[in-house]
Amino acid sequence: MISGGINSIARLLEIIFPITVIIFLLVLFMSFELFEINNLRPVLGLGVMPALKGVKTTALSYTAFETLIFLLAFMKQPDKSVRVVLIASVIPLVFYVITVVMVIGAFSIDGVVTSTWPTIDLIRSYEFRGLIFERFDSLLLAVWVMQIFATFVICYFAASLGLAQLLKKKLLPFTFGILPIIYIIAMTPENLNDIFTLGDWIGNAAMYLFGILPLLLLIITRLRRKKNDAKS
């Protein structure tokens, strides 16, 4: 798929996205019977600071948004890039907000903090007898696997393309060359705690590399542009 370029990846994502939206919202809202509005109260009961401290913890969930930086280079209408970035940022934000509200509304804060995978636990906590599927966690896991695969493909393509263009070589050798490195990194964690630690490292690195660094590069570009305009 990566050797086929951005068009192959885009076609796959066009198939995965509507399936993800339909199944995810379906299985999530089917748990509405467990939802209790009082579990969400009080909102910001301890103030704003605890919520801000939680931003660092959620950094991993918002990684891969940096792919927008290089995907915009493939746009046929780059003048619409601002609109595309806003829509692409709002969609996962809405999904995460809905998930957090539904999970906390069903389990409360105390129930969520004691669960490793609270969203899956929520889907497993209800069933509908007489239907083809009485338990819907398998559907959610299928969507989850598709999303993980989509994220992996995009990041894999970005890494291969970046190295190929940086060293002015063809894409395919880097595609195969990166694969053993990815495998070694993926097999390094020995247990669930190691996986969470690796996730924290990736999330923290992403905050600096894709949050602060692009902003600094943008400032440098603007300053150089003003300097060149002044000389001309």
Secondary structure in CASP SS format (residue, H / E / C, confidence):
PFRMAT SS
TARGET T0000
AUTHOR 0000-0000-0000
METHOD secondary structure of the structure
MODEL  1
M C 1.00
I C 1.00
S C 1.00
G C 1.00
G C 1.00
I H 1.00
N H 1.00
S H 1.00
I H 1.00
A H 1.00
R H 1.00
L H 1.00
L H 1.00
E H 1.00
I H 1.00
I H 1.00
F H 1.00
P H 1.00
I H 1.00
T H 1.00
V H 1.00
I H 1.00
I H 1.00
F H 1.00
L H 1.00
L H 1.00
V H 1.00
L H 1.00
F H 1.00
M C 1.00
S C 1.00
F H 1.00
E H 1.00
L H 1.00
F C 1.00
E C 1.00
I H 1.00
N H 1.00
N H 1.00
L H 1.00
R C 1.00
P C 1.00
V C 1.00
L C 1.00
G C 1.00
L C 1.00
G C 1.00
V C 1.00
M H 1.00
P H 1.00
A H 1.00
L H 1.00
K H 1.00
G H 1.00
V H 1.00
K H 1.00
T H 1.00
T C 1.00
A C 1.00
L H 1.00
S H 1.00
Y H 1.00
T C 1.00
A C 1.00
F C 1.00
E C 1.00
T H 1.00
L H 1.00
I H 1.00
F H 1.00
L H 1.00
L H 1.00
A H 1.00
F H 1.00
M C 1.00
K C 1.00
Q C 1.00
P H 1.00
D H 1.00
K H 1.00
S H 1.00
V H 1.00
R H 1.00
V H 1.00
V H 1.00
L H 1.00
I H 1.00
A H 1.00
S H 1.00
V H 1.00
I H 1.00
P H 1.00
L H 1.00
V H 1.00
F H 1.00
Y H 1.00
V H 1.00
I H 1.00
T H 1.00
V H 1.00
V H 1.00
M H 1.00
V H 1.00
I H 1.00
G H 1.00
A H 1.00
F H 1.00
S H 1.00
I H 1.00
D H 1.00
G H 1.00
V H 1.00
V H 1.00
T C 1.00
S C 1.00
T C 1.00
W C 1.00
P H 1.00
T H 1.00
I H 1.00
D H 1.00
L H 1.00
I H 1.00
R H 1.00
S C 1.00
Y C 1.00
E C 1.00
F C 1.00
R C 1.00
G C 1.00
L C 1.00
I C 1.00
F C 1.00
E C 1.00
R C 1.00
F C 1.00
D H 1.00
S H 1.00
L H 1.00
L H 1.00
L H 1.00
A H 1.00
V H 1.00
W H 1.00
V H 1.00
M H 1.00
Q H 1.00
I H 1.00
F H 1.00
A H 1.00
T H 1.00
F H 1.00
V H 1.00
I H 1.00
C H 1.00
Y H 1.00
F H 1.00
A H 1.00
A H 1.00
S H 1.00
L H 1.00
G H 1.00
L H 1.00
A H 1.00
Q H 1.00
L H 1.00
L H 1.00
K C 1.00
K C 1.00
K C 1.00
L H 1.00
L H 1.00
P H 1.00
F H 1.00
T H 1.00
F H 1.00
G H 1.00
I H 1.00
L H 1.00
P H 1.00
I H 1.00
I H 1.00
Y H 1.00
I H 1.00
I H 1.00
A H 1.00
M H 1.00
T C 1.00
P C 1.00
E C 1.00
N C 1.00
L H 1.00
N H 1.00
D H 1.00
I H 1.00
F H 1.00
T H 1.00
L H 1.00
G H 1.00
D H 1.00
W H 1.00
I H 1.00
G H 1.00
N H 1.00
A H 1.00
A H 1.00
M H 1.00
Y H 1.00
L H 1.00
F H 1.00
G H 1.00
I H 1.00
L H 1.00
P H 1.00
L H 1.00
L H 1.00
L H 1.00
L H 1.00
I H 1.00
I H 1.00
T H 1.00
R H 1.00
L H 1.00
R H 1.00
R H 1.00
K H 1.00
K H 1.00
N H 1.00
D H 1.00
A H 1.00
K H 1.00
S C 1.00
END
